[in-house]
Amino acid sequence: MLHGKKLAISLSPGLTAHPSLTAYEGNFSLMAASETVFGTALDFKLKRQIASRMLACPGTLKKNLLLGFAVKRLASHRWLDRVVFFALWPIGKVQNAVLEMQDHFAALIHILRNIKPAPGEHLEMIDWSKLIAKANTLKVADENKAGTSSNVDKRTVPGNRDATFRLRMDEGLGWRDLELLLRALASVHARPLLLSMPFAGEFYDQTGVSRSAREIYYKRLRALAQRYHFRLIEFKGHDEDPGFLYRHQSHLTAKGWIYYDRALDDFFHGRIPGADSSDAPVRAH
């Protein structure tokens, strides 16, 4: 289904070190999970690795007994479990067909009830330069400082938490999850755009994590994108821009969204140089 298709993926530095199981549960799709397990797009080894990560959040597998049972068999290295898994394969394929039909029907109902006719193609192109200039005048820096000043120990020595930060970033399970995602996208020949949120640099500076330590994230993400020849747009230039993220959370401000929207508009309209083939990152400023 994703063969040759464009899609955009937004990444947050925090999720690479600390993947959120709560977020995973909230975004869990039974149809996507069933298609991953019982589909034919991915090779067996990759599916088994994905199944092992799915077991880290067993609550989602309780929503469907067949899927939960199959994932446990798939993640196992025992030959008997593999035999059982392949015996379940035909039933899983039937389940995929039913889930896909239900999804198409739900999408059709939503379109008929809520989607307005698309505007004509005569609309003028968005003047992103004006929007970006306006975004740079938005007064969010003061709000961010007010929100973080009470939570920051002013006695913190700059860079004194670099070692701990590097260790947590190096060992973060989120990197494994991200690589599984990129491997899956490469297997189905999708054409993704990776959008990387920056760190809230000012906050990290004040809490003892230096810019040089944060560079680990940017370098590692860049290497991962290049390994799979996927386009990456970095917003590293906004690492210490207090108006790009809302306080120290991984939530874009109005200014941040304008930069994101411009990148998405350029990507889906083919205006990013080499977006269909090049693996070189673009650093957005």
BELVENVEN-V167914 format. One record per residue. N is the residue number from 0. PSI is psi in degrees with one decimal (999 if undefined). D_LAST is the distance of its C-alpha to the last C-alpha in whole Angstrom. Layout:
N/PSI/D_LAST
N/PSI/D_LAST
This chain:
0/-32.6/34
1/1.7/30
2/118.4/31
3/3.0/29
4/147.8/27
5/141.3/23
6/153.1/22
7/139.6/19
8/121.5/19
9/129.7/17
10/145.0/17
11/133.5/17
12/-37.6/18
13/-31.7/21
14/-20.5/22
15/-33.3/23
16/-33.8/25
17/77.7/26
18/134.7/27
19/115.0/28
20/-30.5/32
21/-43.2/32
22/-37.7/29
23/-45.3/30
24/-40.6/34
25/-25.9/32
26/9.0/30
27/133.0/33
28/116.4/35
29/-40.6/38
30/-44.8/38
31/-40.7/35
32/-43.1/37
33/-39.2/40
34/-36.3/38
35/-43.9/37
36/-45.4/40
37/-2.2/43
38/178.5/41
39/3.7/41
40/-29.9/37
41/148.9/37
42/162.7/39
43/-41.0/41
44/-44.1/40
45/-41.5/36
46/-37.5/38
47/-39.2/40
48/-39.2/37
49/-41.4/35
50/-38.3/38
51/-38.6/38
52/-33.2/35
53/-31.3/36
54/-15.9/39
55/-14.7/37
56/72.2/37
57/-21.1/41
58/-34.6/41
59/-28.1/39
60/-14.0/42
61/-11.1/45
62/-16.5/44
63/111.6/45
64/-39.0/48
65/-46.2/48
66/-46.3/44
67/-43.8/45
68/-42.5/48
69/-39.8/46
70/-40.7/43
71/-40.1/45
72/-39.7/47
73/-39.5/44
74/-18.7/43
75/153.7/46
76/4.4/47
77/140.3/51
78/-33.3/53
79/-39.4/54
80/-34.9/51
81/-39.5/50
82/-44.0/53
83/-41.4/53
84/-46.9/49
85/-26.3/50
86/-29.6/53
87/-12.6/51
88/-49.6/49
89/-38.1/51
90/-39.6/51
91/-37.1/47
92/-37.5/46
93/-42.6/49
94/-41.7/46
95/-42.8/43
96/-40.4/45
97/-44.8/46
98/-39.3/43
99/-39.1/41
100/-41.6/43
101/-39.9/43
102/-44.0/39
103/-40.2/40
104/-43.4/42
105/-39.9/40
106/-40.4/37
107/-44.9/40
108/-42.7/41
109/-42.0/38
110/-44.8/37
111/-31.7/40
112/-34.6/40
113/-23.8/36
114/126.9/34
115/157.7/34
116/141.5/35
117/141.5/32
118/158.5/31
119/166.3/32
120/5.9/29
121/-0.9/30
122/145.2/27
123/151.7/25
124/146.4/21
125/134.8/18
126/88.4/17
127/-30.2/13
128/-39.8/12
129/-41.4/15
130/-39.7/14
131/-43.1/10
132/-40.8/12
133/-38.4/14
134/-35.3/12
135/-10.6/11
136/-5.7/15
137/136.7/16
138/82.3/18
139/-15.8/17
140/-44.2/17
141/-39.5/21
142/-41.1/22
143/-41.3/20
144/-40.7/21
145/-34.4/25
146/-23.9/24
147/-21.0/24
148/-35.8/26
149/-17.7/29
150/-2.1/28
151/131.2/27
152/111.0/30
153/-10.4/29
154/-0.7/31
155/131.9/29
156/130.3/29
157/127.6/25
158/3.6/25
159/-10.9/28
160/13.9/27
161/-43.2/25
162/-44.5/28
163/-41.9/29
164/-46.0/25
165/-41.1/25
166/-46.6/29
167/-35.3/27
168/-39.1/24
169/-37.4/26
170/4.1/29
171/129.4/27
172/-19.5/29
173/-29.3/26
174/-39.1/25
175/-42.3/28
176/-41.4/28
177/-41.8/24
178/-36.3/26
179/-40.9/29
180/-46.5/27
181/-36.6/25
182/-41.1/29
183/-43.1/30
184/-39.1/27
185/-35.9/28
186/-34.5/32
187/6.8/32
188/41.5/29
189/166.9/27
190/77.4/23
191/156.9/21
192/124.2/17
193/123.0/16
194/119.8/13
195/115.7/12
196/149.0/12
197/172.4/11
198/155.6/14
199/79.9/15
200/-42.3/15
201/-41.1/17
202/-44.3/19
203/-36.3/20
204/-44.2/20
205/-21.7/23
206/12.2/24
207/15.2/25
208/113.7/22
209/166.4/20
210/-37.6/17
211/-35.0/19
212/-39.6/20
213/-21.7/17
214/-23.3/16
215/-43.9/19
216/-49.4/18
217/-42.4/15
218/-42.3/17
219/-40.4/20
220/-40.5/18
221/-42.7/16
222/-37.5/20
223/-42.5/21
224/-40.7/19
225/-32.9/20
226/-36.6/24
227/6.0/24
228/42.0/22
229/144.8/20
230/132.3/16
231/128.3/14
232/116.3/10
233/137.7/9
234/33.6/6
235/-30.5/8
236/-14.1/5
237/17.6/7
238/-39.1/10
239/26.5/11
240/105.5/10
241/-8.8/14
242/3.5/13
243/-38.0/11
244/151.4/14
245/108.2/17
246/-135.3/19
247/17.7/19
248/167.4/20
249/56.6/18
250/127.5/18
251/142.4/15
252/179.8/15
253/-38.8/15
254/-45.9/12
255/-39.1/11
256/-33.1/13
257/-41.8/12
258/-42.0/9
259/-45.5/11
260/-38.6/14
261/-42.4/12
262/-42.0/11
263/-41.5/15
264/-44.9/16
265/-39.8/15
266/-50.6/16
267/-15.0/20
268/11.0/20
269/25.5/19
270/1.7/17
271/120.4/14
272/123.3/16
273/18.0/18
274/-21.2/18
275/-11.6/21
276/-34.4/22
277/148.5/20
278/9.2/19
279/137.2/16
280/153.6/13
281/126.7/10
282/109.7/6
283/135.6/4
284/999/0
